[in-house]
Amino acid sequence: HKHRYVNTSTRKDARKSIVESSKTTEWSDLTPAEKAAGAAKATINLGIVALGVGVFGTLVYLLFSELFGANSSTKIFGEALEKIRANSECQKLLGTPIKGHGEPSSHPRQRRHRVGSQIVKDTNGTEHLLMKFYVEGPENEGIAILDMIKNQQGKWAYKYLIVDVAVSARGIRREQKIFVESNADGGNDIEKKK
């Protein structure tokens, strides 16, 4: 039988050194070099925390402005989809309710892709927001094509919103264009065609 002995004095010493090291020293007892090192450490820690808060705040701002801002592609998509849903010709050809989504996926269980949009400048230097998304109803499905122009107030105005619907009649499939919004210069007087 072998007996193992544990030296308990080292455990007590280790605990004692941890307890002793956690004791704080009064600021007045520190040397000038220790005071400078402590102040530098506190400043660096505060700087890291401030940087983290700043980065987090920037990310939250960007996320909310993209999702909920007046010029966000998400909001523009929602407004365009509401115009399509309110259009009587779209209701007739697609049926109701009308749903809108991004690029369809190749697999039925996969989530649909987000609605794509891009901002381009024409030869006159005018900014255009271009968007393409898919609409579907119980009767048919179609593709919505949107072109908006940035006006003098810096807001997006419709140049056109068109829905192409593939309609089948008597075994013949044809494309039918519905002009939901149409305005050649993208101004505030938007001509509605039905």
Contacts in CASP RR format, 6 or more apart in sequence:
PFRMAT RR
TARGET T0000
AUTHOR 0000-0000-0000
METHOD contacts of the structure
MODEL  1
HKHRYVNTSTRKDARKSIVESSKTTEWSDLTPAEKAAGAAKATINLGIVA
LGVGVFGTLVYLLFSELFGANSSTKIFGEALEKIRANSECQKLLGTPIKG
HGEPSSHPRQRRHRVGSQIVKDTNGTEHLLMKFYVEGPENEGIAILDMIK
NQQGKWAYKYLIVDVAVSARGIRREQKIFVESNADGGNDIEKKK
27 35 0 8 1.000
65 72 0 8 1.000
66 72 0 8 1.000
66 73 0 8 1.000
66 74 0 8 1.000
67 74 0 8 1.000
67 75 0 8 1.000
68 74 0 8 1.000
68 75 0 8 1.000
69 75 0 8 1.000
70 155 0 8 1.000
71 155 0 8 1.000
71 156 0 8 1.000
73 115 0 8 1.000
73 116 0 8 1.000
73 117 0 8 1.000
73 129 0 8 1.000
73 131 0 8 1.000
74 115 0 8 1.000
76 117 0 8 1.000
76 129 0 8 1.000
76 131 0 8 1.000
76 146 0 8 1.000
76 148 0 8 1.000
76 156 0 8 1.000
77 115 0 8 1.000
77 117 0 8 1.000
77 131 0 8 1.000
77 133 0 8 1.000
80 131 0 8 1.000
80 133 0 8 1.000
80 144 0 8 1.000
80 146 0 8 1.000
80 161 0 8 1.000
80 180 0 8 1.000
81 98 0 8 1.000
81 100 0 8 1.000
81 133 0 8 1.000
81 135 0 8 1.000
81 144 0 8 1.000
83 161 0 8 1.000
83 180 0 8 1.000
83 181 0 8 1.000
84 90 0 8 1.000
84 98 0 8 1.000
84 135 0 8 1.000
84 144 0 8 1.000
84 161 0 8 1.000
84 163 0 8 1.000
84 180 0 8 1.000
85 91 0 8 1.000
85 96 0 8 1.000
85 97 0 8 1.000
85 98 0 8 1.000
87 163 0 8 1.000
87 178 0 8 1.000
87 180 0 8 1.000
87 194 0 8 1.000
88 194 0 8 1.000
89 178 0 8 1.000
89 194 0 8 1.000
90 98 0 8 1.000
90 135 0 8 1.000
90 163 0 8 1.000
90 165 0 8 1.000
90 178 0 8 1.000
90 180 0 8 1.000
91 98 0 8 1.000
93 139 0 8 1.000
93 140 0 8 1.000
93 165 0 8 1.000
93 167 0 8 1.000
93 176 0 8 1.000
93 178 0 8 1.000
94 135 0 8 1.000
94 136 0 8 1.000
94 137 0 8 1.000
94 138 0 8 1.000
94 139 0 8 1.000
94 140 0 8 1.000
94 141 0 8 1.000
94 142 0 8 1.000
94 165 0 8 1.000
95 137 0 8 1.000
95 138 0 8 1.000
95 139 0 8 1.000
95 140 0 8 1.000
96 137 0 8 1.000
96 138 0 8 1.000
97 137 0 8 1.000
97 138 0 8 1.000
98 135 0 8 1.000
98 136 0 8 1.000
98 137 0 8 1.000
99 135 0 8 1.000
99 136 0 8 1.000
99 137 0 8 1.000
100 133 0 8 1.000
100 134 0 8 1.000
100 135 0 8 1.000
100 136 0 8 1.000
100 144 0 8 1.000
101 112 0 8 1.000
101 115 0 8 1.000
101 133 0 8 1.000
101 134 0 8 1.000
101 136 0 8 1.000
102 112 0 8 1.000
102 113 0 8 1.000
102 114 0 8 1.000
102 115 0 8 1.000
102 116 0 8 1.000
102 133 0 8 1.000
102 134 0 8 1.000
103 112 0 8 1.000
103 113 0 8 1.000
103 116 0 8 1.000
103 134 0 8 1.000
104 112 0 8 1.000
104 113 0 8 1.000
104 134 0 8 1.000
105 111 0 8 1.000
105 112 0 8 1.000
105 113 0 8 1.000
115 131 0 8 1.000
115 132 0 8 1.000
115 133 0 8 1.000
116 131 0 8 1.000
116 132 0 8 1.000
116 133 0 8 1.000
117 129 0 8 1.000
117 130 0 8 1.000
117 131 0 8 1.000
118 129 0 8 1.000
118 130 0 8 1.000
119 127 0 8 1.000
119 128 0 8 1.000
119 129 0 8 1.000
119 130 0 8 1.000
120 127 0 8 1.000
120 128 0 8 1.000
120 130 0 8 1.000
121 127 0 8 1.000
121 128 0 8 1.000
122 128 0 8 1.000
126 149 0 8 1.000
126 150 0 8 1.000
127 149 0 8 1.000
127 150 0 8 1.000
128 147 0 8 1.000
128 148 0 8 1.000
128 149 0 8 1.000
128 150 0 8 1.000
128 159 0 8 1.000
129 146 0 8 1.000
129 147 0 8 1.000
129 148 0 8 1.000
129 149 0 8 1.000
129 150 0 8 1.000
129 156 0 8 1.000
130 146 0 8 1.000
130 147 0 8 1.000
131 144 0 8 1.000
131 145 0 8 1.000
131 146 0 8 1.000
131 148 0 8 1.000
132 143 0 8 1.000
132 144 0 8 1.000
132 145 0 8 1.000
132 146 0 8 1.000
133 143 0 8 1.000
133 144 0 8 1.000
133 146 0 8 1.000
134 141 0 8 1.000
134 142 0 8 1.000
134 143 0 8 1.000
134 144 0 8 1.000
135 141 0 8 1.000
135 142 0 8 1.000
135 143 0 8 1.000
135 144 0 8 1.000
135 163 0 8 1.000
136 142 0 8 1.000
140 165 0 8 1.000
140 166 0 8 1.000
140 167 0 8 1.000
140 168 0 8 1.000
141 165 0 8 1.000
141 166 0 8 1.000
142 163 0 8 1.000
142 164 0 8 1.000
142 165 0 8 1.000
142 166 0 8 1.000
143 163 0 8 1.000
143 164 0 8 1.000
144 161 0 8 1.000
144 162 0 8 1.000
144 163 0 8 1.000
144 164 0 8 1.000
144 180 0 8 1.000
145 160 0 8 1.000
145 161 0 8 1.000
145 162 0 8 1.000
145 163 0 8 1.000
145 164 0 8 1.000
146 158 0 8 1.000
146 160 0 8 1.000
146 161 0 8 1.000
146 162 0 8 1.000
147 158 0 8 1.000
147 159 0 8 1.000
147 160 0 8 1.000
147 161 0 8 1.000
148 156 0 8 1.000
148 157 0 8 1.000
148 158 0 8 1.000
148 159 0 8 1.000
148 186 0 8 1.000
149 156 0 8 1.000
149 157 0 8 1.000
149 159 0 8 1.000
149 185 0 8 1.000
149 186 0 8 1.000
149 187 0 8 1.000
150 156 0 8 1.000
150 157 0 8 1.000
151 157 0 8 1.000
151 186 0 8 1.000
151 187 0 8 1.000
151 188 0 8 1.000
157 183 0 8 1.000
157 186 0 8 1.000
157 187 0 8 1.000
157 188 0 8 1.000
157 190 0 8 1.000
158 181 0 8 1.000
158 182 0 8 1.000
158 183 0 8 1.000
158 186 0 8 1.000
158 190 0 8 1.000
159 183 0 8 1.000
159 184 0 8 1.000
159 185 0 8 1.000
159 186 0 8 1.000
160 179 0 8 1.000
160 181 0 8 1.000
160 182 0 8 1.000
160 183 0 8 1.000
161 179 0 8 1.000
161 180 0 8 1.000
161 181 0 8 1.000
161 182 0 8 1.000
162 177 0 8 1.000
162 178 0 8 1.000
162 179 0 8 1.000
162 180 0 8 1.000
162 182 0 8 1.000
163 177 0 8 1.000
163 178 0 8 1.000
163 180 0 8 1.000
164 175 0 8 1.000
164 176 0 8 1.000
164 177 0 8 1.000
164 178 0 8 1.000
165 175 0 8 1.000
165 176 0 8 1.000
165 178 0 8 1.000
166 173 0 8 1.000
166 174 0 8 1.000
166 175 0 8 1.000
166 176 0 8 1.000
167 173 0 8 1.000
167 174 0 8 1.000
167 175 0 8 1.000
167 176 0 8 1.000
179 193 0 8 1.000
180 192 0 8 1.000
181 190 0 8 1.000
181 192 0 8 1.000
182 190 0 8 1.000
182 191 0 8 1.000
182 192 0 8 1.000
182 193 0 8 1.000
183 189 0 8 1.000
183 190 0 8 1.000
183 191 0 8 1.000
END
